Amino acid sequence: MEVLEAVALLALGFGIGTYSAAVGAGGGFLVAPLLLIRYPDAEPAAVTTASLTVVLATSVSQVLLASRERRIDFPVVGAMAVVAIPAALFGAVGTTWLPRAVFALGFAVLITAIAAYVLLKPTAGISAPYNGRVWERDRTDAEGDRYFYRIPIIRSIAPNILGAGLSAMAGIGGGPIGIPLMTRVMRVPHALAVPSMHTLIMLQSACVIALHLMLGNAGDPMSDVPWLAAGVIAAAAPGRWLRRRLGEGPLMQGLALGLFVVAARTAWGAFQ
């Protein structure tokens, strides 16, 4: 790889990492289209494996930084992982079972609907009381800010399973789906939802990558991973600063724009 090419990948990784860290996504929905363009003959599974490896680097760097702020709700992440990781593994294998075009178009429609909802309602606001079974959470971060929230248990299970499975099938980390899910369905405050989702993405991506490697799905796109990952890791701190600076509304609007990119990329892939 030439020096200029490596520098360009580092710069792209830095831009992707800054945006992903700010909005709470892993960056897979931006890395995957880039790799598809650079490696037009690569198998989708090889692109997915490389993309998720960059996502894993993004999430690890974010989790290491966020753990010092005590804004990761580890019990909630663990509970989500119990249902999300099996669904993600099933989704990764499911890419070989379902007609790609049918899935891609359906997924694009779903993501477009989520993006439109987030764009129209960028802040979760105050939710009405929920009368079903809830998991009461009371957390105080390193700065002394206290968060009290009630997670609806039963109605959170199916969306977590569906989101994890779809994310793995599409080759993205899950943040574009997971952040709206955590803030809207599970009612987790945005300040805790982003680092907690990065933690889940880290666990989920590591498991899916391991499965793909066992199936022999690594390929040429993996040669770009060290440079993209280095740029992503360098962007961890700037991305977190941007998130604290902007707040939930603008960040969710930025996430919505990213979701539209995911939808467009997925729909485009259906016709390849």
C-alpha positions in Angstrom: 0.0 0.0 0.0 1.4 3.4 -1.0 2.0 6.1 1.6 -0.6 8.5 0.2 -3.2 5.7 0.2 -2.5 4.9 3.8 -2.7 8.6 4.8 -6.0 8.9 3.0 -7.4 5.8 4.9 -6.2 7.3 8.2 -8.0 10.6 7.4 -11.2 8.7 6.4 -11.0 6.7 9.6 -10.6 9.8 11.7 -13.7 11.4 10.1 -15.7 8.2 10.5 -14.6 7.8 14.1 -15.4 11.4 15.0 -18.9 11.1 13.6 -19.5 7.7 15.0 -18.3 8.6 18.5 -20.6 11.6 18.5 -23.8 10.0 17.5 -23.2 6.6 19.2 -22.8 4.4 16.1 -20.0 2.1 15.4 -19.3 3.5 11.9 -20.0 0.3 10.0 -22.6 1.9 7.8 -19.9 4.3 6.6 -17.0 1.8 6.4 -18.9 -0.9 4.5 -19.8 1.4 1.5 -16.2 2.6 1.4 -14.9 -1.0 1.2 -17.5 -2.0 -1.4 -16.1 0.8 -3.6 -12.5 -0.1 -3.0 -13.0 -3.8 -3.4 -15.8 -4.3 -6.0 -14.9 -8.0 -6.4 -14.9 -8.9 -2.7 -17.5 -11.2 -1.3 -20.1 -9.4 0.9 -19.0 -11.5 3.9 -15.4 -10.3 3.5 -16.6 -6.7 3.4 -18.8 -7.3 6.5 -15.9 -8.9 8.4 -13.6 -6.0 7.7 -16.2 -3.4 8.4 -17.1 -4.9 11.8 -13.5 -5.1 12.7 -13.3 -1.3 12.4 -16.5 -1.0 14.3 -14.9 -3.1 17.1 -12.0 -0.7 17.3 -14.4 2.2 17.5 -16.4 0.7 20.3 -13.4 -0.5 22.3 -11.9 3.0 22.3 -15.2 4.5 23.4 -15.8 2.0 26.1 -12.3 2.6 27.6 -13.0 6.3 27.8 -16.6 6.1 29.0 -15.8 3.6 31.7 -14.0 6.4 33.6 -17.1 8.6 33.5 -19.3 5.8 35.0 -21.9 6.3 32.3 -22.1 2.7 31.1 -25.0 0.8 32.6 -23.2 -2.6 32.6 -26.2 -4.7 34.1 -28.4 -3.4 31.3 -25.8 -4.1 28.7 -25.4 -7.6 30.0 -29.1 -8.2 29.9 -29.3 -6.9 26.3 -26.3 -9.0 25.3 -28.1 -12.2 26.4 -30.7 -11.7 23.6 -28.7 -9.6 21.2 -25.6 -11.7 20.7 -27.5 -14.9 19.7 -29.7 -12.9 17.4 -26.6 -11.2 15.8 -24.9 -14.6 15.2 -28.1 -15.9 13.6 -28.3 -12.8 11.5 -24.7 -13.2 10.3 -25.4 -16.8 9.2 -28.8 -15.7 7.8 -27.1 -13.7 5.1 -26.5 -17.0 3.3 -30.1 -18.2 3.7 -32.2 -15.3 2.6 -32.3 -13.7 -0.9 -30.0 -10.7 -0.5 -32.1 -8.5 -2.7 -35.4 -9.2 -0.8 -33.7 -8.6 2.5 -31.8 -5.4 1.4 -35.0 -3.7 0.1 -36.9 -4.6 3.2 -34.1 -3.4 5.5 -33.8 -0.2 3.5 -37.5 0.5 4.1 -37.2 -0.2 7.8 -34.2 2.0 8.3 -35.8 4.9 6.3 -38.8 4.7 8.6 -36.6 4.9 11.7 -34.6 7.8 10.2 -37.8 9.7 9.4 -39.1 9.1 12.9 -35.8 10.3 14.6 -35.6 13.3 12.3 -39.2 14.4 13.2 -38.6 13.7 16.9 -34.9 14.3 17.6 -35.4 14.3 21.4 -37.1 11.6 23.4 -38.8 14.1 25.7 -40.7 13.0 28.8 -42.4 9.6 28.4 -45.8 8.8 29.8 -45.8 6.5 32.8 -45.5 2.8 31.9 -47.8 0.4 33.8 -46.1 -2.9 32.9 -43.2 -4.6 34.5 -40.2 -2.3 34.6 -36.6 -2.4 35.7 -35.8 0.6 37.9 -32.3 2.0 37.4 -30.7 4.7 39.5 -27.2 5.7 38.5 -24.8 8.5 39.4 -21.9 9.3 37.0 -18.4 10.5 37.9 -19.5 14.1 37.7 -22.2 13.6 40.2 -25.1 13.7 37.8 -27.9 11.3 38.8 -30.1 9.4 36.4 -33.2 7.6 37.4 -35.1 5.7 34.7 -37.5 2.7 34.3 -36.9 0.2 31.5 -40.0 -1.7 30.3 -38.8 -5.3 30.4 -41.2 -7.2 28.2 -41.6 -4.7 25.4 -37.8 -4.2 25.1 -37.0 -7.9 24.3 -38.3 -8.2 20.7 -36.9 -4.9 19.4 -33.4 -5.9 20.8 -33.6 -9.3 19.0 -34.8 -7.8 15.8 -32.3 -4.9 15.9 -29.3 -7.1 16.6 -30.2 -9.6 13.9 -30.8 -7.0 11.2 -27.6 -5.1 12.1 -25.5 -8.3 11.8 -27.1 -9.2 8.4 -26.4 -5.7 7.1 -22.9 -5.7 8.4 -23.2 -2.7 10.7 -22.4 -2.5 14.4 -26.0 -1.7 15.5 -25.7 1.9 16.8 -28.0 3.4 14.2 -30.8 1.1 15.3 -29.7 0.7 18.9 -29.6 4.3 20.0 -33.2 5.1 19.0 -34.2 1.7 20.6 -32.5 2.5 23.9 -33.8 6.1 24.1 -37.3 5.6 22.8 -38.3 2.0 23.7 -36.1 1.3 26.7 -36.2 5.0 28.0 -32.5 5.1 28.8 -31.2 8.7 29.0 -29.2 9.7 26.0 -26.1 10.4 28.0 -26.1 6.8 29.2 -27.5 5.2 26.1 -24.6 6.1 23.8 -21.7 4.6 25.9 -23.9 1.7 26.9 -24.7 1.0 23.3 -21.0 1.2 22.4 -20.4 -1.5 25.0 -23.0 -3.8 23.5 -21.7 -3.1 20.0 -18.2 -4.1 21.2 -19.4 -7.5 22.6 -21.7 -8.1 19.6 -19.2 -7.3 17.0 -16.5 -9.4 18.6 -18.8 -12.4 18.5 -19.9 -11.9 14.9 -16.3 -11.3 13.7 -15.2 -14.5 15.4 -17.9 -16.4 13.6 -17.0 -14.9 10.2 -13.3 -15.8 10.8 -14.2 -19.4 11.7 -16.2 -19.5 8.5 -13.2 -18.2 6.5 -14.8 -14.9 5.5 -11.7 -12.8 5.8 -10.4 -11.3 2.6 -8.6 -8.4 0.8 -10.7 -5.7 2.6 -8.9 -6.6 5.8 -5.8 -4.9 4.5 -7.5 -1.5 5.0 -8.5 -2.3 8.6 -5.3 -1.2 10.4 -5.3 2.2 8.8 -9.0 2.9 9.2 -8.9 1.6 12.8 -6.0 3.8 13.7 -7.9 6.8 12.4 -11.0 5.8 14.3 -9.2 5.3 17.6 -7.5 8.7 17.2 -10.9 10.3 16.8 -12.4 8.8 20.0 -11.7 11.9 22.2 -12.8 14.5 19.6 -16.0 12.6 19.0 -16.8 12.5 22.7 -16.2 16.2 23.0 -18.5 16.8 20.1 -21.2 14.7 21.7 -21.0 16.6 25.0 -21.0 19.9 23.1 -24.0 19.4 20.9 -26.5 17.5 23.0 -29.2 15.0 22.1 -31.3 16.9 19.6 -28.5 17.8 17.0 -26.8 14.4 17.5 -30.0 12.5 16.8 -30.6 14.5 13.7 -27.0 13.6 12.7 -27.8 10.0 13.4 -30.9 10.3 11.2 -28.8 11.5 8.3 -26.6 8.5 8.8 -29.6 6.2 8.8 -30.6 7.6 5.4 -27.1 6.7 4.2 -27.5 3.2 5.5 -30.9 2.9 3.7 -29.5 4.2 0.4 -26.5 1.9 0.6 -28.6 -1.1 1.4 -31.1 -0.5 -1.3 -28.3 0.1 -3.8 -26.8 -3.2 -2.8 -30.0 -5.0 -3.7 -29.6 -4.2 -7.3 -25.9 -5.3 -7.6 
